[in-house]
Amino acid sequence: MKHGVAFRKFSRTSSHRMLMLRNLVTSLFEHEQIKTTLPKAKDTARLAEKIITLGKKGDLHAFKRAQQFLLQPQLVPKVFTTFAKRYSERPGGYTRIHKFGRRQGDNAPHAILELVDNPRDLRFEMTARAVGWELLGKRLDNDGPRKLAETGVKGVEDVVKQERTSESKGWDGELRPKTRWYLKKVLKYRGEEAVSDLAQKAEDHLDTLLAKPMAPKDVLEKSSKNALEEASEQTAETPYASLKSMRLRAGQTVPGGVRSALNLAQGDLGKTWMTGGRLRYLERRKLGVDKTPLWENP
Amino acid sequence: MAAIALQQSRMLWPSLRVPFSRPLLSAAALLPAFLPRSFEWRLPSLASVLELFPPFLLAVPKKKTSHSRKAMRSANKGLHDKRNLVHCPGCGSPKLAHNLCPECYSTINRAWKAKSKQGGGSGDDIPTIGTHD
């Protein structure tokens, strides 16, 4: 039985275990983002945060203790300068664990362990992409993405600044409540340049989404014309092409879609429900008066 | 090989060759007179051991399990469908709930590697020694 036992053993002796964790912490400080198994990540996070606390203390005793622990002496100054400055305002929680599915050979649960606010912060990147996706879903109207691709989406940075200071916790803004929450968290202990950085990344992602081919199936069929001529033939009035021609994978959706991933992945086996004699999922809720069906053949 | 060895051993130690009935006679002679002589001491053989254990104790299948019965037994051993599927907030593709989207992670990672290759040690790169602040 393992009732109330606090620490993991990892099927290793005490000295081996400690050295493994020291190696993991050293690698984390070197690369600021590592991929390992979930239990190892959890134990490594605990130790890494304690070393960063030593870095924040900054005195000689703390330096010596950190030097004893880390396995690369050139990393100790990094802890006491870079990390101490980065986390000077933050009260704890200097690491973050992202779950990342399972490993191929042994089905071990994988995780990505990273230092918060590092140059490659994953949550920062994902929040930027989510902001881009949601703004695209909001800005799409009946004319479809073609018109939007010409003008581009404007005011992404204003939206980011507005949502950052917004006290709302509901759906009365440009973003989902969860995305707004993540936006606030990610920008909390960063400088002002992070706001423009995030807005830039969101815009880039938005442009990437708009630039995806509208009707690749039609392009393949008409092999005589080249892709550029084919794409330029579409006019602003062409709505989002039929979802069949977009060649979406099972479960994939478009910006502004309303069906859940499970429902889409199940395909014909997915439950459908009717409101007022009309199949619910055919209505694009977010686009107001637009009643054009999302699917050609329901 | 074993037969030859046995013959050799018989030849080598003919004096030690003791017939099986010898201990029987000696044991019988040692017994007190009032005990029945029919009581024999013998090494327990497999047949006598089996006589002590009745047949139902040595379990054995009576018939080959039919295909139907075998299939019925494994009816509830099937795989379960994954229901914790959600849309990635960044790219709309399906992903496991509470996990990172592998598509997005792949894109971000590739972009970062391309940038660091192009930059060749620019300011954004992860330094091994803390130099810039």
Boltz contact constraints between the chains, C-beta under 6 A:
constraints:
  - contact:
      token1: [A, 32]
      token2: [B, 126]
      max_distance: 6.0
  - contact:
      token1: [A, 74]
      token2: [B, 129]
      max_distance: 6.0
  - contact:
      token1: [A, 77]
      token2: [B, 130]
      max_distance: 6.0
  - contact:
      token1: [A, 78]
      token2: [B, 129]
      max_distance: 6.0
  - contact:
      token1: [A, 78]
      token2: [B, 130]
      max_distance: 6.0
  - contact:
      token1: [A, 81]
      token2: [B, 130]
      max_distance: 6.0
  - contact:
      token1: [A, 82]
      token2: [B, 130]
      max_distance: 6.0
  - contact:
      token1: [A, 85]
      token2: [B, 133]
      max_distance: 6.0
  - contact:
      token1: [A, 98]
      token2: [B, 100]
      max_distance: 6.0
  - contact:
      token1: [A, 99]
      token2: [B, 98]
      max_distance: 6.0
  - contact:
      token1: [A, 99]
      token2: [B, 99]
      max_distance: 6.0
  - contact:
      token1: [A, 100]
      token2: [B, 100]
      max_distance: 6.0
  - contact:
      token1: [A, 101]
      token2: [B, 99]
      max_distance: 6.0
  - contact:
      token1: [A, 119]
      token2: [B, 124]
      max_distance: 6.0
  - contact:
      token1: [A, 120]
      token2: [B, 112]
      max_distance: 6.0
  - contact:
      token1: [A, 125]
      token2: [B, 108]
      max_distance: 6.0
  - contact:
      token1: [A, 126]
      token2: [B, 90]
      max_distance: 6.0
  - contact:
      token1: [A, 129]
      token2: [B, 90]
      max_distance: 6.0
  - contact:
      token1: [A, 130]
      token2: [B, 89]
      max_distance: 6.0
  - contact:
      token1: [A, 130]
      token2: [B, 90]
      max_distance: 6.0
  - contact:
      token1: [A, 133]
      token2: [B, 90]
      max_distance: 6.0
  - contact:
      token1: [A, 251]
      token2: [B, 94]
      max_distance: 6.0
  - contact:
      token1: [A, 252]
      token2: [B, 92]
      max_distance: 6.0
  - contact:
      token1: [A, 252]
      token2: [B, 93]
      max_distance: 6.0
  - contact:
      token1: [A, 253]
      token2: [B, 87]
      max_distance: 6.0
  - contact:
      token1: [A, 253]
      token2: [B, 92]
      max_distance: 6.0
  - contact:
      token1: [A, 261]
      token2: [B, 85]
      max_distance: 6.0
  - contact:
      token1: [A, 261]
      token2: [B, 86]
      max_distance: 6.0
  - contact:
      token1: [A, 261]
      token2: [B, 87]
      max_distance: 6.0
  - contact:
      token1: [A, 261]
      token2: [B, 94]
      max_distance: 6.0
  - contact:
      token1: [A, 262]
      token2: [B, 85]
      max_distance: 6.0
  - contact:
      token1: [A, 265]
      token2: [B, 85]
      max_distance: 6.0
  - contact:
      token1: [A, 265]
      token2: [B, 94]
      max_distance: 6.0
